[in-house]
Amino acid sequence: MSATGSIPTTGSLAVPRARVMPWVAVWGAVFVCSWGGNQFSPLLLMYEQRAHYSSVLVNVFLGVYVLGLAPALLVAGSLSDRHGRRPLMLAGIASAVVGSGLLALGPFGPGFLMAGRLFAGVTVGIAMAVGNSWVKELSQGRFDPTADAGSGARRASLAFTLGSASGALVAGLIAQWGPIPEVLPFLVHIAVALPFAVIVWRTPETQRSGGLAGPWWRQLRVPSAGHRRFTRVVLVGAPWIFGSAAIGYGYLPTRLEGATGTWGLVFATAATVVALGVSSAIQPLAKHVHSIASARGIATAVFLMTLGIAVVTVAIELQSVWIGIAANVVIGVGIGIALVSSLLEVQRIAGARDLAGLTGVFYAAAYAGFLAPAVIAAVANVVALPLVLWVIVVLGVVSWIAVLISSRRNIPA
């Protein structure tokens, strides 16, 4: 027997006797993957000012990782249902290291930045679809008998927001005051991520059912994705989660250059940390906003995120740093509630075989919002920027009304 030993169970899996709960190991893996996905956000201003890339191009850098993220979200979860959580999560750690390595080569040309962001997208896609499901499964039953039904969703969303905030904070501080700012943030992330390959390897596997019989692509079907509760409530609110985030702490700092001056990178970092810090702080309270009898949590979140975008618009028009910070506080509250409430809805809608797959579909829709800054920057070349942003606010109000209309309908048993 190993030094850690094992605890006999009535199931087919033995749970290692560890000094920490197994879910903590996967929580840490999701944390470092999320770190890698968001460390780039506060650096947009640096690439615009120092590398003299256009506003459209730097926002394409921000959004291009959706091209890696969406397929990973849709495929990784379903593949992990067949082959297990561990091998897919190990692939996520490997992708994180490769992605940061490519980003560190950014001074040699934008192609490395594009490729690095693509791998960062794959990393976050795997972490969200596979890591979140694994955290949920390790937060119940024999793995964690004291956890309640919502513990998995809260822990998974907290890992994402704290990891994202940490990545932005470290990268932003190095970019403002550290040496080789185009390289060092990514080397730090590699050093943080690598040990989790060993940690994940030693974490108990929770999925050995083999998934559906037949060709592997049959596993990609997610029947619960057609559930009316999912399509009319969860999917309506999902794009606003990262759409509001990208506008609040990705796009806004590039539009306040006149107000921030030489402190632009500090503001970009502060905006990101404020939004994600508030989101993390509010998540333990978000379960009280969520309701099993209605879509109160998602409706509240969409309203707040839309309000936050409206405040961003005011901040840009008035060139106000403090209004910009206030906007990210409001957006952060909305994101925190949206993540917890949406994941709780997904867990109720998904069957046992569908959890990872439906989680992937949700996050794919949510992360589509990261394309918003690139679209805004392109359209703003021909249409006044305030008008573009106010149109987005109107669309947010329409989405909020749509969620309210479906709030008490098609609730899963």
C-alpha positions in Angstrom: 0.0 0.0 0.0 1.2 3.5 -0.7 2.1 6.0 2.0 -1.3 7.6 1.6 -3.3 4.4 1.8 -6.9 4.2 0.7 -10.3 4.1 2.1 -12.5 1.1 1.1 -15.8 2.0 -0.5 -18.8 0.1 -1.7 -18.4 1.7 -5.1 -15.8 0.7 -7.8 -13.5 3.5 -6.9 -11.2 3.8 -3.9 -10.8 7.3 -2.5 -7.2 8.1 -1.6 -6.6 9.1 2.0 -5.2 12.6 1.4 -4.4 15.5 3.7 -6.8 17.7 1.6 -10.1 17.0 0.0 -9.7 15.7 -3.6 -11.8 18.5 -5.0 -9.1 21.0 -3.9 -6.6 19.5 -6.4 -8.9 20.0 -9.3 -9.9 23.4 -8.0 -6.3 24.4 -8.2 -6.0 23.1 -11.7 -9.0 25.1 -12.8 -7.5 28.1 -11.0 -4.2 28.0 -13.0 -6.0 27.4 -16.3 -8.2 30.4 -15.7 -5.0 32.4 -14.7 -3.7 31.6 -18.2 -6.9 32.6 -19.9 -7.1 36.0 -18.4 -3.5 37.1 -17.9 -3.6 38.8 -21.3 -6.6 41.1 -20.6 -4.7 44.0 -18.8 -1.9 43.8 -21.4 -4.0 45.0 -24.3 -3.0 48.6 -23.6 0.6 47.7 -23.5 0.5 46.0 -26.9 -1.4 49.0 -28.3 1.1 51.6 -26.9 4.4 49.8 -27.1 4.0 47.5 -30.1 1.8 50.1 -31.9 -0.9 47.5 -32.8 -4.2 49.0 -33.8 -7.2 48.9 -31.4 -9.0 46.4 -33.7 -6.0 44.1 -33.7 -5.4 44.1 -29.9 -9.1 43.3 -29.4 -8.8 40.5 -31.9 -6.0 39.2 -29.7 -8.4 39.2 -26.8 -11.2 37.5 -28.7 -9.3 35.0 -30.9 -9.0 32.5 -28.1 -12.7 31.9 -28.5 -11.7 30.0 -31.6 -9.8 27.6 -29.5 -12.1 27.7 -26.5 -15.5 26.9 -28.2 -14.4 23.6 -29.8 -12.6 22.6 -26.6 -15.7 23.3 -24.5 -17.9 21.3 -26.9 -15.6 18.4 -27.3 -13.6 18.1 -24.1 -16.5 17.6 -21.8 -18.0 14.9 -23.9 -14.7 13.1 -24.4 -14.1 13.2 -20.7 -17.4 11.5 -20.2 -16.0 8.6 -22.2 -12.3 8.6 -21.3 -12.3 10.1 -17.8 -11.7 13.5 -16.4 -8.0 13.0 -15.6 -6.5 12.6 -19.1 -8.5 15.6 -20.5 -7.5 17.8 -17.5 -3.8 16.8 -18.1 -4.2 17.9 -21.7 -5.6 21.3 -20.3 -2.5 21.8 -18.2 -0.2 21.0 -21.2 -2.2 23.4 -23.3 -1.7 26.1 -20.6 2.1 25.7 -20.7 2.3 25.7 -24.5 0.0 28.7 -24.7 2.0 30.8 -22.2 5.2 29.7 -24.0 3.9 31.0 -27.3 2.8 34.3 -25.7 6.2 34.7 -24.2 7.5 34.7 -27.8 5.2 37.6 -28.6 8.0 40.1 -29.2 8.9 38.2 -32.4 5.5 39.0 -34.0 1.7 39.0 -33.7 1.5 35.4 -35.0 2.9 34.1 -31.7 0.3 36.1 -29.8 -2.5 34.7 -32.0 -1.3 31.1 -31.5 -0.8 31.6 -27.8 -4.2 33.0 -27.3 -5.6 30.1 -29.3 -4.0 27.6 -26.9 -5.2 29.7 -24.0 -8.7 29.2 -25.3 -8.2 25.5 -25.5 -6.9 25.6 -21.9 -9.9 27.5 -20.5 -12.3 25.4 -22.5 -11.0 22.1 -21.0 -11.0 23.7 -17.5 -14.5 24.9 -17.7 -16.1 21.8 -19.3 -14.0 19.1 -17.6 -12.6 20.8 -14.5 -15.9 22.2 -13.4 -17.6 18.8 -13.8 -14.8 17.1 -11.9 -15.0 19.6 -9.0 -18.7 19.0 -8.9 -18.3 15.2 -8.8 -15.6 15.5 -6.1 -17.9 17.8 -4.0 -20.4 15.1 -3.2 -21.0 11.5 -2.0 -18.0 9.6 -0.6 -15.5 12.2 -1.8 -17.1 15.0 0.3 -20.0 13.8 2.4 -20.4 17.2 4.1 -20.9 19.3 0.9 -24.4 20.5 -0.1 -25.9 20.2 -3.5 -24.7 23.6 -4.6 -21.1 23.3 -3.3 -19.7 22.1 -6.6 -21.1 25.0 -8.7 -19.9 27.6 -6.2 -16.4 26.1 -5.9 -16.0 25.8 -9.6 -17.1 29.3 -10.3 -14.9 30.6 -7.5 -11.8 28.8 -9.0 -12.5 30.5 -12.3 -12.9 34.0 -11.0 -10.0 33.9 -8.5 -7.7 32.4 -11.1 -8.7 35.0 -13.7 -8.2 37.8 -11.2 -4.8 36.4 -10.1 -3.6 36.1 -13.7 -4.6 39.7 -14.5 -3.1 41.0 -11.3 0.3 39.4 -11.7 0.6 40.2 -15.4 -0.6 43.8 -14.9 1.8 44.5 -12.1 4.8 43.1 -14.0 3.8 45.0 -17.1 3.7 48.3 -15.2 6.8 47.9 -13.0 8.6 44.6 -13.8 11.3 43.6 -16.3 10.7 42.2 -19.8 6.9 42.7 -19.4 6.2 41.1 -22.8 7.7 37.9 -21.5 8.0 37.5 -17.7 4.2 37.3 -16.9 3.9 34.2 -19.1 7.0 32.5 -17.7 5.6 33.0 -14.2 2.4 31.3 -15.3 4.3 28.3 -16.7 6.1 27.9 -13.3 2.7 28.0 -11.5 1.0 25.6 -13.9 3.5 22.8 -14.3 3.3 21.3 -10.8 -0.4 20.7 -11.4 0.4 18.0 -13.9 1.6 15.9 -11.0 -1.3 17.0 -8.7 -4.0 16.1 -11.3 -2.3 12.8 -12.1 -2.8 11.8 -8.4 -6.4 13.0 -8.1 -9.2 10.3 -8.0 -11.0 9.6 -11.3 -14.8 10.0 -11.1 -15.9 9.1 -14.6 -15.4 5.5 -15.8 -18.7 4.7 -17.3 -17.3 4.9 -20.9 -20.1 7.1 -22.0 -22.2 6.1 -24.9 -21.5 3.0 -26.9 -20.4 3.3 -30.6 -18.2 5.8 -32.4 -16.6 8.6 -30.3 -18.5 11.3 -32.0 -21.8 10.0 -30.6 -20.5 11.2 -27.3 -20.7 14.8 -28.5 -24.5 14.7 -28.5 -25.8 16.7 -25.6 -29.6 15.9 -25.5 -30.3 18.2 -22.6 -29.0 21.2 -24.7 -32.4 21.2 -26.3 -34.2 21.6 -22.9 -36.4 24.7 -23.1 -35.2 25.9 -19.7 -31.7 25.8 -21.1 -32.4 27.5 -24.4 -34.8 30.2 -23.1 -33.2 31.1 -19.8 -29.5 29.9 -19.5 -28.5 30.6 -23.1 -30.2 34.0 -23.1 -28.1 35.2 -20.2 -24.8 33.4 -21.0 -23.2 35.7 -23.5 -23.6 38.7 -21.2 -21.3 37.1 -18.6 -18.1 37.5 -20.5 -19.4 40.1 -22.9 -19.8 42.5 -20.0 -16.4 41.4 -18.6 -14.6 42.0 -21.9 -16.2 45.4 -22.2 -15.6 46.4 -18.6 -12.0 45.4 -18.1 -10.8 44.6 -21.6 -12.2 47.4 -23.8 -12.8 50.2 -21.4 -9.1 50.7 -20.4 -8.1 51.2 -24.1 -10.7 54.0 -24.3 -9.6 55.9 -21.2 -6.0 56.5 -22.3 -6.5 60.3 -22.0 -7.7 60.0 -18.4 -5.2 57.4 -17.2 -2.0 58.6 -18.9 1.1 56.7 -17.8 -1.1 54.8 -15.3 -3.0 53.1 -18.0 -1.7 49.6 -17.2 -2.5 50.1 -13.5 -6.0 51.0 -14.3 -6.4 48.1 -16.7 -5.2 45.8 -13.9 -7.4 47.4 -11.3 -10.5 47.2 -13.5 -9.9 43.5 -14.0 -9.1 42.7 -10.4 -12.1 44.8 -9.2 -14.5 43.0 -11.5 -13.3 39.5 -10.7 -12.6 40.2 -7.1 -16.2 41.5 -6.6 -17.4 38.5 -8.5 -15.5 36.1 -6.2 -16.7 37.9 -3.1 -20.4 37.8 -4.1 -20.5 34.2 -5.1 -21.0 32.8 -1.6 -24.0 35.1 -1.3 -25.3 34.3 -4.8 -27.0 31.1 -3.7 -29.5 33.3 -1.8 -30.4 35.2 -4.9 -30.8 32.0 -6.9 -34.3 30.4 -6.7 -35.3 26.9 -7.7 -38.8 28.2 -8.5 -37.8 30.9 -10.9 -34.9 32.3 -12.9 -34.5 35.1 -10.3 -30.7 34.7 -10.2 -30.1 34.9 -13.9 -32.6 37.7 -14.4 -30.9 39.7 -11.6 -27.5 39.1 -13.1 -28.5 40.1 -16.7 -29.9 43.3 -15.3 -26.8 44.1 -13.4 -24.4 43.3 -16.2 -26.4 45.5 -18.6 -26.4 48.3 -16.1 -22.6 47.9 -15.8 -22.2 48.3 -19.6 -24.4 51.4 -19.4 -22.0 52.8 -16.7 -19.0 51.9 -18.9 -20.6 54.0 -21.7 -20.9 57.0 -19.3 -17.3 56.5 -18.1 -16.0 56.7 -21.7 -18.1 59.7 -22.6 -17.0 61.6 -19.4 -13.4 60.1 -19.5 -13.8 59.2 -15.8 -11.5 56.6 -14.2 -13.7 56.4 -11.1 -16.9 55.8 -13.0 -15.0 53.1 -14.9 -14.1 51.4 -11.6 -17.8 51.7 -10.5 -18.8 50.1 -13.7 -16.6 47.1 -13.0 -18.0 46.7 -9.5 -21.5 46.4 -10.9 -20.4 44.1 -13.7 -18.5 42.0 -11.1 -21.7 41.5 -9.0 -23.6 40.5 -12.1 -20.9 38.0 -13.2 -20.7 36.4 -9.8 -24.5 35.8 -9.6 -24.7 34.7 -13.2 -22.0 32.1 -12.9 -23.4 30.5 -9.7 -27.0 30.6 -10.8 -26.3 29.4 -14.4 -24.2 26.4 -13.2 -26.9 25.5 -10.7 -29.4 25.6 -13.6 -27.1 23.5 -15.8 -26.7 20.9 -13.0 -30.5 20.5 -12.6 -31.1 20.3 -16.4 -28.3 17.9 -17.3 -28.6 14.1 -16.8 -25.7 12.3 -15.2 -24.2 11.6 -18.7 -24.8 15.1 -19.9 -23.2 17.2 -17.1 -19.8 17.8 -18.7 -21.3 18.2 -22.2 -24.0 20.7 -21.1 -21.4 22.6 -19.0 -19.4 22.9 -22.2 -22.3 24.2 -24.2 -23.1 26.8 -21.6 -19.5 28.1 -21.4 -19.2 28.2 -25.2 -22.2 30.5 -25.3 -20.9 32.5 -22.4 -17.4 33.0 -23.8 -18.8 34.1 -27.2 -19.2 37.4 -25.4 -15.4 37.9 -25.5 -15.8 38.7 -29.2 -17.7 41.9 -28.2 -14.7 44.3 -28.0 -13.4 43.2 -31.4 -16.8 43.8 -32.9 -17.3 47.1 -31.1 -13.8 48.3 -32.2 -14.6 47.4 -35.8 -18.1 49.0 -35.9 -16.9 52.1 -34.1 -14.8 52.9 -37.1 -18.0 53.8 -39.0 -20.5 54.5 -36.2 -20.1 56.7 -33.1 -18.8 54.6 -30.2 -21.4 55.8 -27.7 -24.2 54.8 -30.1 -22.7 51.3 -30.5 -22.6 50.9 -26.7 -26.1 52.2 -26.1 -27.4 49.7 -28.7 -25.7 46.9 -26.7 -27.4 48.2 -23.5 -30.8 48.0 -25.3 -30.0 44.4 -26.3 -29.2 43.7 -22.7 -32.6 45.0 -21.6 -34.3 42.8 -24.2 -32.5 39.8 -22.9 -33.5 40.6 -19.3 -37.1 40.8 -20.3 -36.8 37.5 -22.2 -35.5 35.8 -19.1 -38.3 37.3 -17.0 -40.9 36.0 -19.4 -39.5 32.4 -19.1 -38.5 32.7 -15.5 -41.1 30.2 -14.1 -41.5 28.0 -17.1 -40.0 24.6 -18.0 -38.4 24.1 -14.6 -36.8 20.6 -14.3 -38.3 18.2 -11.9 
